[in-house]
Amino acid sequence: MGLKKCNFSVKHNPKRSKNQSVEQQNAKLIRIFIKKFKDSGIVKELRDKRYPITKGMKRRQKKAAGKRRAQKNKRN
């Protein structure tokens, strides 16, 4: 499918979790992994590649992204 390669991992640090149970440690690792997975943009890329994008669609997407940036800069 031509996806970009994302290689990320989550490791357990025994010094930080001295008083935590195994379930709590695993829950924390899962939360960290899910956050990294969302930040990597894999799901967004899959959604974008579901169907071919025409030139007009690309143009409209760029225009909408510009409007979002302008609104964001206007708020700050």
mmCIF file of the N, C-alpha and C atoms, coordinates in Angstrom:
data_MODEL
# 
_entry.id   MODEL 
# 
loop_
_atom_site.group_PDB 
_atom_site.id 
_atom_site.type_symbol 
_atom_site.label_atom_id 
_atom_site.label_alt_id 
_atom_site.label_comp_id 
_atom_site.label_asym_id 
_atom_site.label_entity_id 
_atom_site.label_seq_id 
_atom_site.pdbx_PDB_ins_code 
_atom_site.Cartn_x 
_atom_site.Cartn_y 
_atom_site.Cartn_z 
_atom_site.occupancy 
_atom_site.B_iso_or_equiv 
_atom_site.pdbx_formal_charge 
_atom_site.auth_seq_id 
_atom_site.auth_comp_id 
_atom_site.auth_asym_id 
_atom_site.auth_atom_id 
_atom_site.pdbx_PDB_model_num 
ATOM 1   N N  . MET A 1 1  ? 0.797  -1.194 0.000  1.00 0.00 ? 1  MET A N  1 
ATOM 2   C CA . MET A 1 1  ? 0.000  0.000  0.000  1.00 0.00 ? 1  MET A CA 1 
ATOM 3   C C  . MET A 1 1  ? 0.846  1.266  0.000  1.00 0.00 ? 1  MET A C  1 
ATOM 4   N N  . GLY A 1 2  ? 2.137  1.154  0.289  1.00 0.00 ? 2  GLY A N  1 
ATOM 5   C CA . GLY A 1 2  ? 2.995  2.316  0.254  1.00 0.00 ? 2  GLY A CA 1 
ATOM 6   C C  . GLY A 1 2  ? 2.952  3.155  1.509  1.00 0.00 ? 2  GLY A C  1 
ATOM 7   N N  . LEU A 1 3  ? 2.743  2.543  2.641  1.00 0.00 ? 3  LEU A N  1 
ATOM 8   C CA . LEU A 1 3  ? 2.705  3.289  3.893  1.00 0.00 ? 3  LEU A CA 1 
ATOM 9   C C  . LEU A 1 3  ? 4.117  3.647  4.326  1.00 0.00 ? 3  LEU A C  1 
ATOM 10  N N  . LYS A 1 4  ? 4.236  4.768  5.048  1.00 0.00 ? 4  LYS A N  1 
ATOM 11  C CA . LYS A 1 4  ? 5.540  5.120  5.581  1.00 0.00 ? 4  LYS A CA 1 
ATOM 12  C C  . LYS A 1 4  ? 5.864  4.177  6.735  1.00 0.00 ? 4  LYS A C  1 
ATOM 13  N N  . LYS A 1 5  ? 7.127  3.921  6.941  1.00 0.00 ? 5  LYS A N  1 
ATOM 14  C CA . LYS A 1 5  ? 7.536  2.992  7.980  1.00 0.00 ? 5  LYS A CA 1 
ATOM 15  C C  . LYS A 1 5  ? 7.597  3.723  9.314  1.00 0.00 ? 5  LYS A C  1 
ATOM 16  N N  . CYS A 1 6  ? 6.923  3.158  10.306 1.00 0.00 ? 6  CYS A N  1 
ATOM 17  C CA . CYS A 1 6  ? 6.942  3.712  11.648 1.00 0.00 ? 6  CYS A CA 1 
ATOM 18  C C  . CYS A 1 6  ? 7.445  2.633  12.585 1.00 0.00 ? 6  CYS A C  1 
ATOM 19  N N  . ASN A 1 7  ? 8.551  2.896  13.207 1.00 0.00 ? 7  ASN A N  1 
ATOM 20  C CA . ASN A 1 7  ? 9.117  1.931  14.125 1.00 0.00 ? 7  ASN A CA 1 
ATOM 21  C C  . ASN A 1 7  ? 9.209  2.591  15.488 1.00 0.00 ? 7  ASN A C  1 
ATOM 22  N N  . PHE A 1 8  ? 8.274  2.279  16.363 1.00 0.00 ? 8  PHE A N  1 
ATOM 23  C CA . PHE A 1 8  ? 8.328  2.822  17.711 1.00 0.00 ? 8  PHE A CA 1 
ATOM 24  C C  . PHE A 1 8  ? 8.034  1.710  18.698 1.00 0.00 ? 8  PHE A C  1 
ATOM 25  N N  . SER A 1 9  ? 8.582  1.846  19.878 1.00 0.00 ? 9  SER A N  1 
ATOM 26  C CA . SER A 1 9  ? 8.386  0.826  20.906 1.00 0.00 ? 9  SER A CA 1 
ATOM 27  C C  . SER A 1 9  ? 8.162  1.502  22.245 1.00 0.00 ? 9  SER A C  1 
ATOM 28  N N  . VAL A 1 10 ? 7.637  0.736  23.182 1.00 0.00 ? 10 VAL A N  1 
ATOM 29  C CA . VAL A 1 10 ? 7.387  1.210  24.531 1.00 0.00 ? 10 VAL A CA 1 
ATOM 30  C C  . VAL A 1 10 ? 8.080  0.244  25.472 1.00 0.00 ? 10 VAL A C  1 
ATOM 31  N N  . LYS A 1 11 ? 8.925  0.772  26.351 1.00 0.00 ? 11 LYS A N  1 
ATOM 32  C CA . LYS A 1 11 ? 9.684  -0.084 27.259 1.00 0.00 ? 11 LYS A CA 1 
ATOM 33  C C  . LYS A 1 11 ? 9.319  0.229  28.709 1.00 0.00 ? 11 LYS A C  1 
ATOM 34  N N  . HIS A 1 12 ? 9.438  -0.789 29.527 1.00 0.00 ? 12 HIS A N  1 
ATOM 35  C CA . HIS A 1 12 ? 9.145  -0.688 30.948 1.00 0.00 ? 12 HIS A CA 1 
ATOM 36  C C  . HIS A 1 12 ? 10.387 -0.174 31.681 1.00 0.00 ? 12 HIS A C  1 
ATOM 37  N N  . ASN A 1 13 ? 10.206 0.820  32.570 1.00 0.00 ? 13 ASN A N  1 
ATOM 38  C CA . ASN A 1 13 ? 11.300 1.342  33.370 1.00 0.00 ? 13 ASN A CA 1 
ATOM 39  C C  . ASN A 1 13 ? 11.061 0.938  34.824 1.00 0.00 ? 13 ASN A C  1 
ATOM 40  N N  . PRO A 1 14 ? 11.819 -0.032 35.357 1.00 0.00 ? 14 PRO A N  1 
ATOM 41  C CA . PRO A 1 14 ? 11.554 -0.511 36.715 1.00 0.00 ? 14 PRO A CA 1 
ATOM 42  C C  . PRO A 1 14 ? 11.815 0.540  37.799 1.00 0.00 ? 14 PRO A C  1 
ATOM 43  N N  . LYS A 1 15 ? 12.661 1.526  37.535 1.00 0.00 ? 15 LYS A N  1 
ATOM 44  C CA . LYS A 1 15 ? 12.949 2.552  38.536 1.00 0.00 ? 15 LYS A CA 1 
ATOM 45  C C  . LYS A 1 15 ? 11.746 3.464  38.775 1.00 0.00 ? 15 LYS A C  1 
ATOM 46  N N  . ARG A 1 16 ? 10.957 3.717  37.738 1.00 0.00 ? 16 ARG A N  1 
ATOM 47  C CA . ARG A 1 16 ? 9.819  4.623  37.851 1.00 0.00 ? 16 ARG A CA 1 
ATOM 48  C C  . ARG A 1 16 ? 8.590  3.968  38.472 1.00 0.00 ? 16 ARG A C  1 
ATOM 49  N N  . SER A 1 17 ? 8.507  2.666  38.420 1.00 0.00 ? 17 SER A N  1 
ATOM 50  C CA . SER A 1 17 ? 7.293  1.988  38.862 1.00 0.00 ? 17 SER A CA 1 
ATOM 51  C C  . SER A 1 17 ? 7.582  0.986  39.966 1.00 0.00 ? 17 SER A C  1 
ATOM 52  N N  . LYS A 1 18 ? 8.171  1.451  41.047 1.00 0.00 ? 18 LYS A N  1 
ATOM 53  C CA . LYS A 1 18 ? 8.526  0.557  42.149 1.00 0.00 ? 18 LYS A CA 1 
ATOM 54  C C  . LYS A 1 18 ? 7.290  0.028  42.870 1.00 0.00 ? 18 LYS A C  1 
ATOM 55  N N  . ASN A 1 19 ? 6.309  0.892  43.127 1.00 0.00 ? 19 ASN A N  1 
ATOM 56  C CA . ASN A 1 19 ? 5.153  0.513  43.938 1.00 0.00 ? 19 ASN A CA 1 
ATOM 57  C C  . ASN A 1 19 ? 3.926  0.168  43.105 1.00 0.00 ? 19 ASN A C  1 
ATOM 58  N N  . GLN A 1 20 ? 4.084  -0.054 41.816 1.00 0.00 ? 20 GLN A N  1 
ATOM 59  C CA . GLN A 1 20 ? 2.940  -0.350 40.958 1.00 0.00 ? 20 GLN A CA 1 
ATOM 60  C C  . GLN A 1 20 ? 2.831  -1.850 40.720 1.00 0.00 ? 20 GLN A C  1 
ATOM 61  N N  . SER A 1 21 ? 1.593  -2.318 40.605 1.00 0.00 ? 21 SER A N  1 
ATOM 62  C CA . SER A 1 21 ? 1.381  -3.725 40.281 1.00 0.00 ? 21 SER A CA 1 
ATOM 63  C C  . SER A 1 21 ? 1.626  -3.943 38.786 1.00 0.00 ? 21 SER A C  1 
ATOM 64  N N  . VAL A 1 22 ? 1.683  -5.193 38.396 1.00 0.00 ? 22 VAL A N  1 
ATOM 65  C CA . VAL A 1 22 ? 1.926  -5.533 36.990 1.00 0.00 ? 22 VAL A CA 1 
ATOM 66  C C  . VAL A 1 22 ? 0.789  -5.012 36.117 1.00 0.00 ? 22 VAL A C  1 
ATOM 67  N N  . GLU A 1 23 ? -0.441 -5.104 36.608 1.00 0.00 ? 23 GLU A N  1 
ATOM 68  C CA . GLU A 1 23 ? -1.594 -4.610 35.842 1.00 0.00 ? 23 GLU A CA 1 
ATOM 69  C C  . GLU A 1 23 ? -1.493 -3.106 35.600 1.00 0.00 ? 23 GLU A C  1 
ATOM 70  N N  . GLN A 1 24 ? -1.072 -2.366 36.640 1.00 0.00 ? 24 GLN A N  1 
ATOM 71  C CA . GLN A 1 24 ? -0.930 -0.909 36.489 1.00 0.00 ? 24 GLN A CA 1 
ATOM 72  C C  . GLN A 1 24 ? 0.189  -0.573 35.505 1.00 0.00 ? 24 GLN A C  1 
ATOM 73  N N  . GLN A 1 25 ? 1.286  -1.321 35.587 1.00 0.00 ? 25 GLN A N  1 
ATOM 74  C CA . GLN A 1 25 ? 2.398  -1.084 34.663 1.00 0.00 ? 25 GLN A CA 1 
ATOM 75  C C  . GLN A 1 25 ? 1.973  -1.360 33.224 1.00 0.00 ? 25 GLN A C  1 
ATOM 76  N N  . ASN A 1 26 ? 1.240  -2.463 33.023 1.00 0.00 ? 26 ASN A N  1 
ATOM 77  C CA . ASN A 1 26 ? 0.786  -2.801 31.674 1.00 0.00 ? 26 ASN A CA 1 
ATOM 78  C C  . ASN A 1 26 ? -0.196 -1.769 31.149 1.00 0.00 ? 26 ASN A C  1 
ATOM 79  N N  . ALA A 1 27 ? -1.091 -1.296 32.005 1.00 0.00 ? 27 ALA A N  1 
ATOM 80  C CA . ALA A 1 27 ? -2.052 -0.276 31.591 1.00 0.00 ? 27 ALA A CA 1 
ATOM 81  C C  . ALA A 1 27 ? -1.322 0.991  31.160 1.00 0.00 ? 27 ALA A C  1 
ATOM 82  N N  . LYS A 1 28 ? -0.279 1.354  31.892 1.00 0.00 ? 28 LYS A N  1 
ATOM 83  C CA . LYS A 1 28 ? 0.496  2.552  31.544 1.00 0.00 ? 28 LYS A CA 1 
ATOM 84  C C  . LYS A 1 28 ? 1.206  2.374  30.202 1.00 0.00 ? 28 LYS A C  1 
ATOM 85  N N  . LEU A 1 29 ? 1.786  1.181  30.001 1.00 0.00 ? 29 LEU A N  1 
ATOM 86  C CA . LEU A 1 29 ? 2.473  0.909  28.731 1.00 0.00 ? 29 LEU A CA 1 
ATOM 87  C C  . LEU A 1 29 ? 1.492  0.961  27.563 1.00 0.00 ? 29 LEU A C  1 
ATOM 88  N N  . ILE A 1 30 ? 0.294  0.439  27.759 1.00 0.00 ? 30 ILE A N  1 
ATOM 89  C CA . ILE A 1 30 ? -0.711 0.462  26.693 1.00 0.00 ? 30 ILE A CA 1 
ATOM 90  C C  . ILE A 1 30 ? -1.107 1.902  26.368 1.00 0.00 ? 30 ILE A C  1 
ATOM 91  N N  . ARG A 1 31 ? -1.310 2.728  27.401 1.00 0.00 ? 31 ARG A N  1 
ATOM 92  C CA . ARG A 1 31 ? -1.664 4.138  27.166 1.00 0.00 ? 31 ARG A CA 1 
ATOM 93  C C  . ARG A 1 31 ? -0.569 4.856  26.384 1.00 0.00 ? 31 ARG A C  1 
ATOM 94  N N  . ILE A 1 32 ? 0.683  4.609  26.756 1.00 0.00 ? 32 ILE A N  1 
ATOM 95  C CA . ILE A 1 32 ? 1.805  5.250  26.060 1.00 0.00 ? 32 ILE A CA 1 
ATOM 96  C C  . ILE A 1 32 ? 1.871  4.779  24.613 1.00 0.00 ? 32 ILE A C  1 
ATOM 97  N N  . PHE A 1 33 ? 1.684  3.464  24.384 1.00 0.00 ? 33 PHE A N  1 
ATOM 98  C CA . PHE A 1 33 ? 1.719  2.920  23.026 1.00 0.00 ? 33 PHE A CA 1 
ATOM 99  C C  . PHE A 1 33 ? 0.612  3.528  22.169 1.00 0.00 ? 33 PHE A C  1 
ATOM 100 N N  . ILE A 1 34 ? -0.605 3.606  22.711 1.00 0.00 ? 34 ILE A N  1 
ATOM 101 C CA . ILE A 1 34 ? -1.727 4.163  21.950 1.00 0.00 ? 34 ILE A CA 1 
ATOM 102 C C  . ILE A 1 34 ? -1.452 5.619  21.584 1.00 0.00 ? 34 ILE A C  1 
ATOM 103 N N  . LYS A 1 35 ? -0.872 6.368  22.507 1.00 0.00 ? 35 LYS A N  1 
ATOM 104 C CA . LYS A 1 35 ? -0.541 7.770  22.227 1.00 0.00 ? 35 LYS A CA 1 
ATOM 105 C C  . LYS A 1 35 ? 0.482  7.874  21.096 1.00 0.00 ? 35 LYS A C  1 
ATOM 106 N N  . LYS A 1 36 ? 1.528  7.051  21.153 1.00 0.00 ? 36 LYS A N  1 
ATOM 107 C CA . LYS A 1 36 ? 2.543  7.072  20.097 1.00 0.00 ? 36 LYS A CA 1 
ATOM 108 C C  . LYS A 1 36 ? 1.951  6.641  18.759 1.00 0.00 ? 36 LYS A C  1 
ATOM 109 N N  . PHE A 1 37 ? 1.059  5.642  18.791 1.00 0.00 ? 37 PHE A N  1 
ATOM 110 C CA . PHE A 1 37 ? 0.421  5.150  17.577 1.00 0.00 ? 37 PHE A CA 1 
ATOM 111 C C  . PHE A 1 37 ? -0.410 6.246  16.924 1.00 0.00 ? 37 PHE A C  1 
ATOM 112 N N  . LYS A 1 38 ? -1.196 6.981  17.727 1.00 0.00 ? 38 LYS A N  1 
ATOM 113 C CA . LYS A 1 38 ? -2.015 8.065  17.183 1.00 0.00 ? 38 LYS A CA 1 
ATOM 114 C C  . LYS A 1 38 ? -1.147 9.190  16.636 1.00 0.00 ? 38 LYS A C  1 
ATOM 115 N N  . ASP A 1 39 ? -0.059 9.516  17.351 1.00 0.00 ? 39 ASP A N  1 
ATOM 116 C CA . ASP A 1 39 ? 0.823  10.585 16.904 1.00 0.00 ? 39 ASP A CA 1 
ATOM 117 C C  . ASP A 1 39 ? 1.571  10.222 15.625 1.00 0.00 ? 39 ASP A C  1 
ATOM 118 N N  . SER A 1 40 ? 1.774  8.938  15.380 1.00 0.00 ? 40 SER A N  1 
ATOM 119 C CA . SER A 1 40 ? 2.530  8.524  14.193 1.00 0.00 ? 40 SER A CA 1 
ATOM 120 C C  . SER A 1 40 ? 1.760  8.802  12.902 1.00 0.00 ? 40 SER A C  1 
ATOM 121 N N  . GLY A 1 41 ? 0.424  8.834  12.957 1.00 0.00 ? 41 GLY A N  1 
ATOM 122 C CA . GLY A 1 41 ? -0.372 9.159  11.784 1.00 0.00 ? 41 GLY A CA 1 
ATOM 123 C C  . GLY A 1 41 ? -0.651 7.982  10.866 1.00 0.00 ? 41 GLY A C  1 
ATOM 124 N N  . ILE A 1 42 ? -0.467 6.757  11.342 1.00 0.00 ? 42 ILE A N  1 
ATOM 125 C CA . ILE A 1 42 ? -0.687 5.581  10.512 1.00 0.00 ? 42 ILE A CA 1 
ATOM 126 C C  . ILE A 1 42 ? -2.153 5.480  10.102 1.00 0.00 ? 42 ILE A C  1 
ATOM 127 N N  . VAL A 1 43 ? -3.059 5.684  11.050 1.00 0.00 ? 43 VAL A N  1 
ATOM 128 C CA . VAL A 1 43 ? -4.489 5.561  10.765 1.00 0.00 ? 43 VAL A CA 1 
ATOM 129 C C  . VAL A 1 43 ? -4.929 6.646  9.778  1.00 0.00 ? 43 VAL A C  1 
ATOM 130 N N  . LYS A 1 44 ? -4.415 7.863  9.952  1.00 0.00 ? 44 LYS A N  1 
ATOM 131 C CA . LYS A 1 44 ? -4.758 8.965  9.036  1.00 0.00 ? 44 LYS A CA 1 
ATOM 132 C C  . LYS A 1 44 ? -4.290 8.647  7.622  1.00 0.00 ? 44 LYS A C  1 
ATOM 133 N N  . GLU A 1 45 ? -3.099 8.084  7.516  1.00 0.00 ? 45 GLU A N  1 
ATOM 134 C CA . GLU A 1 45 ? -2.568 7.743  6.199  1.00 0.00 ? 45 GLU A CA 1 
ATOM 135 C C  . GLU A 1 45 ? -3.403 6.645  5.534  1.00 0.00 ? 45 GLU A C  1 
ATOM 136 N N  . LEU A 1 46 ? -3.818 5.659  6.311  1.00 0.00 ? 46 LEU A N  1 
ATOM 137 C CA . LEU A 1 46 ? -4.674 4.605  5.755  1.00 0.00 ? 46 LEU A CA 1 
ATOM 138 C C  . LEU A 1 46 ? -6.000 5.184  5.276  1.00 0.00 ? 46 LEU A C  1 
ATOM 139 N N  . ARG A 1 47 ? -6.572 6.089  6.057  1.00 0.00 ? 47 ARG A N  1 
ATOM 140 C CA . ARG A 1 47 ? -7.833 6.716  5.680  1.00 0.00 ? 47 ARG A CA 1 
ATOM 141 C C  . ARG A 1 47 ? -7.673 7.513  4.379  1.00 0.00 ? 47 ARG A C  1 
ATOM 142 N N  . ASP A 1 48 ? -6.558 8.205  4.246  1.00 0.00 ? 48 ASP A N  1 
ATOM 143 C CA . ASP A 1 48 ? -6.312 9.014  3.056  1.00 0.00 ? 48 ASP A CA 1 
ATOM 144 C C  . ASP A 1 48 ? -6.122 8.163  1.804  1.00 0.00 ? 48 ASP A C  1 
ATOM 145 N N  . LYS A 1 49 ? -5.615 6.940  1.963  1.00 0.00 ? 49 LYS A N  1 
ATOM 146 C CA . LYS A 1 49 ? -5.304 6.097  0.809  1.00 0.00 ? 49 LYS A CA 1 
ATOM 147 C C  . LYS A 1 49 ? -6.407 5.111  0.467  1.00 0.00 ? 49 LYS A C  1 
ATOM 148 N N  . ARG A 1 50 ? -7.599 5.281  1.051  1.00 0.00 ? 50 ARG A N  1 
ATOM 149 C CA . ARG A 1 50 ? -8.695 4.358  0.749  1.00 0.00 ? 50 ARG A CA 1 
ATOM 150 C C  . ARG A 1 50 ? -9.164 4.477  -0.688 1.00 0.00 ? 50 ARG A C  1 
ATOM 151 N N  . TYR A 1 51 ? -9.102 5.675  -1.236 1.00 0.00 ? 51 TYR A N  1 
ATOM 152 C CA . TYR A 1 51 ? -9.563 5.893  -2.605 1.00 0.00 ? 51 TYR A CA 1 
ATOM 153 C C  . TYR A 1 51 ? -8.673 6.952  -3.240 1.00 0.00 ? 51 TYR A C  1 
ATOM 154 N N  . PRO A 1 52 ? -8.574 6.961  -4.561 1.00 0.00 ? 52 PRO A N  1 
ATOM 155 C CA . PRO A 1 52 ? -7.714 7.942  -5.234 1.00 0.00 ? 52 PRO A CA 1 
ATOM 156 C C  . PRO A 1 52 ? -8.245 9.365  -5.057 1.00 0.00 ? 52 PRO A C  1 
ATOM 157 N N  . ILE A 1 53 ? -7.315 10.290 -4.918 1.00 0.00 ? 53 ILE A N  1 
ATOM 158 C CA . ILE A 1 53 ? -7.668 11.699 -4.716 1.00 0.00 ? 53 ILE A CA 1 
ATOM 159 C C  . ILE A 1 53 ? -7.402 12.458 -6.011 1.00 0.00 ? 53 ILE A C  1 
ATOM 160 N N  . THR A 1 54 ? -8.409 13.161 -6.489 1.00 0.00 ? 54 THR A N  1 
ATOM 161 C CA . THR A 1 54 ? -8.273 13.921 -7.729 1.00 0.00 ? 54 THR A CA 1 
ATOM 162 C C  . THR A 1 54 ? -7.572 15.251 -7.453 1.00 0.00 ? 54 THR A C  1 
ATOM 163 N N  . LYS A 1 55 ? -7.193 15.937 -8.527 1.00 0.00 ? 55 LYS A N  1 
ATOM 164 C CA . LYS A 1 55 ? -6.536 17.234 -8.383 1.00 0.00 ? 55 LYS A CA 1 
ATOM 165 C C  . LYS A 1 55 ? -7.453 18.239 -7.697 1.00 0.00 ? 55 LYS A C  1 
ATOM 166 N N  . GLY A 1 56 ? -8.733 18.197 -8.050 1.00 0.00 ? 56 GLY A N  1 
ATOM 167 C CA . GLY A 1 56 ? -9.692 19.118 -7.438 1.00 0.00 ? 56 GLY A CA 1 
ATOM 168 C C  . GLY A 1 56 ? -9.844 18.866 -5.941 1.00 0.00 ? 56 GLY A C  1 
ATOM 169 N N  . MET A 1 57 ? -9.852 17.588 -5.559 1.00 0.00 ? 57 MET A N  1 
ATOM 170 C CA . MET A 1 57 ? -9.959 17.250 -4.132 1.00 0.00 ? 57 MET A CA 1 
ATOM 171 C C  . MET A 1 57 ? -8.725 17.735 -3.376 1.00 0.00 ? 57 MET A C  1 
ATOM 172 N N  . LYS A 1 58 ? -7.549 17.570 -3.983 1.00 0.00 ? 58 LYS A N  1 
ATOM 173 C CA . LYS A 1 58 ? -6.317 18.041 -3.351 1.00 0.00 ? 58 LYS A CA 1 
ATOM 174 C C  . LYS A 1 58 ? -6.371 19.553 -3.157 1.00 0.00 ? 58 LYS A C  1 
ATOM 175 N N  . ARG A 1 59 ? -6.834 20.256 -4.195 1.00 0.00 ? 59 ARG A N  1 
ATOM 176 C CA . ARG A 1 59 ? -6.921 21.709 -4.125 1.00 0.00 ? 59 ARG A CA 1 
ATOM 177 C C  . ARG A 1 59 ? -7.869 22.146 -3.007 1.00 0.00 ? 59 ARG A C  1 
ATOM 178 N N  . ARG A 1 60 ? -9.031 21.481 -2.911 1.00 0.00 ? 60 ARG A N  1 
ATOM 179 C CA . ARG A 1 60 ? -9.990 21.826 -1.857 1.00 0.00 ? 60 ARG A CA 1 
ATOM 180 C C  . ARG A 1 60 ? -9.436 21.521 -0.468 1.00 0.00 ? 60 ARG A C  1 
ATOM 181 N N  . GLN A 1 61 ? -8.687 20.406 -0.347 1.00 0.00 ? 61 GLN A N  1 
ATOM 182 C CA . GLN A 1 61 ? -8.083 20.065 0.941  1.00 0.00 ? 61 GLN A CA 1 
ATOM 183 C C  . GLN A 1 61 ? -7.046 21.100 1.354  1.00 0.00 ? 61 GLN A C  1 
ATOM 184 N N  . LYS A 1 62 ? -6.232 21.553 0.400  1.00 0.00 ? 62 LYS A N  1 
ATOM 185 C CA . LYS A 1 62 ? -5.232 22.574 0.702  1.00 0.00 ? 62 LYS A CA 1 
ATOM 186 C C  . LYS A 1 62 ? -5.893 23.882 1.118  1.00 0.00 ? 62 LYS A C  1 
ATOM 187 N N  . LYS A 1 63 ? -6.964 24.235 0.426  1.00 0.00 ? 63 LYS A N  1 
ATOM 188 C CA . LYS A 1 63 ? -7.682 25.460 0.749  1.00 0.00 ? 63 LYS A CA 1 
ATOM 189 C C  . LYS A 1 63 ? -8.283 25.385 2.154  1.00 0.00 ? 63 LYS A C  1 
ATOM 190 N N  . ALA A 1 64 ? -8.875 24.241 2.488  1.00 0.00 ? 64 ALA A N  1 
ATOM 191 C CA . ALA A 1 64 ? -9.470 24.055 3.817  1.00 0.00 ? 64 ALA A CA 1 
ATOM 192 C C  . ALA A 1 64 ? -8.388 24.075 4.899  1.00 0.00 ? 64 ALA A C  1 
ATOM 193 N N  . ALA A 1 65 ? -7.224 23.472 4.614  1.00 0.00 ? 65 ALA A N  1 
ATOM 194 C CA . ALA A 1 65 ? -6.130 23.471 5.586  1.00 0.00 ? 65 ALA A CA 1 
ATOM 195 C C  . ALA A 1 65 ? -5.635 24.895 5.822  1.00 0.00 ? 65 ALA A C  1 
ATOM 196 N N  . GLY A 1 66 ? -5.577 25.698 4.758  1.00 0.00 ? 66 GLY A N  1 
ATOM 197 C CA . GLY A 1 66 ? -5.179 27.093 4.901  1.00 0.00 ? 66 GLY A CA 1 
ATOM 198 C C  . GLY A 1 66 ? -6.158 27.870 5.760  1.00 0.00 ? 66 GLY A C  1 
ATOM 199 N N  . LYS A 1 67 ? -7.450 27.617 5.556  1.00 0.00 ? 67 LYS A N  1 
ATOM 200 C CA . LYS A 1 67 ? -8.466 28.288 6.373  1.00 0.00 ? 67 LYS A CA 1 
ATOM 201 C C  . LYS A 1 67 ? -8.328 27.897 7.839  1.00 0.00 ? 67 LYS A C  1 
ATOM 202 N N  . ARG A 1 68 ? -8.073 26.604 8.099  1.00 0.00 ? 68 ARG A N  1 
ATOM 203 C CA . ARG A 1 68 ? -7.898 26.146 9.485  1.00 0.00 ? 68 ARG A CA 1 
ATOM 204 C C  . ARG A 1 68 ? -6.683 26.811 10.130 1.00 0.00 ? 68 ARG A C  1 
ATOM 205 N N  . ARG A 1 69 ? -5.580 26.918 9.363  1.00 0.00 ? 69 ARG A N  1 
ATOM 206 C CA . ARG A 1 69 ? -4.384 27.574 9.893  1.00 0.00 ? 69 ARG A CA 1 
ATOM 207 C C  . ARG A 1 69 ? -4.657 29.028 10.201 1.00 0.00 ? 69 ARG A C  1 
ATOM 208 N N  . ALA A 1 70 ? -5.378 29.697 9.298  1.00 0.00 ? 70 ALA A N  1 
ATOM 209 C CA . ALA A 1 70 ? -5.686 31.105 9.504  1.00 0.00 ? 70 ALA A CA 1 
ATOM 210 C C  . ALA A 1 70 ? -6.547 31.289 10.753 1.00 0.00 ? 70 ALA A C  1 
ATOM 211 N N  . GLN A 1 71 ? -7.537 30.438 10.938 1.00 0.00 ? 71 GLN A N  1 
ATOM 212 C CA . GLN A 1 71 ? -8.387 30.512 12.131 1.00 0.00 ? 71 GLN A CA 1 
ATOM 213 C C  . GLN A 1 71 ? -7.576 30.256 13.392 1.00 0.00 ? 71 GLN A C  1 
ATOM 214 N N  . LYS A 1 72 ? -6.660 29.296 13.323 1.00 0.00 ? 72 LYS A N  1 
ATOM 215 C CA . LYS A 1 72 ? -5.839 28.962 14.474 1.00 0.00 ? 72 LYS A CA 1 
ATOM 216 C C  . LYS A 1 72 ? -4.927 30.143 14.830 1.00 0.00 ? 72 LYS A C  1 
ATOM 217 N N  . ASN A 1 73 ? -4.321 30.756 13.823 1.00 0.00 ? 73 ASN A N  1 
ATOM 218 C CA . ASN A 1 73 ? -3.446 31.912 14.069 1.00 0.00 ? 73 ASN A CA 1 
ATOM 219 C C  . ASN A 1 73 ? -4.229 33.108 14.556 1.00 0.00 ? 73 ASN A C  1 
ATOM 220 N N  . LYS A 1 74 ? -5.470 33.216 14.108 1.00 0.00 ? 74 LYS A N  1 
ATOM 221 C CA . LYS A 1 74 ? -6.322 34.327 14.513 1.00 0.00 ? 74 LYS A CA 1 
ATOM 222 C C  . LYS A 1 74 ? -6.677 34.227 16.003 1.00 0.00 ? 74 LYS A C  1 
ATOM 223 N N  . ARG A 1 75 ? -6.895 32.995 16.486 1.00 0.00 ? 75 ARG A N  1 
ATOM 224 C CA . ARG A 1 75 ? -7.237 32.764 17.895 1.00 0.00 ? 75 ARG A CA 1 
ATOM 225 C C  . ARG A 1 75 ? -6.071 33.076 18.814 1.00 0.00 ? 75 ARG A C  1 
ATOM 226 N N  . ASN A 1 76 ? -4.848 32.788 18.365 1.00 0.00 ? 76 ASN A N  1 
ATOM 227 C CA . ASN A 1 76 ? -3.665 32.979 19.237 1.00 0.00 ? 76 ASN A CA 1 
ATOM 228 C C  . ASN A 1 76 ? -3.149 34.355 19.170 1.00 0.00 ? 76 ASN A C  1 
# 
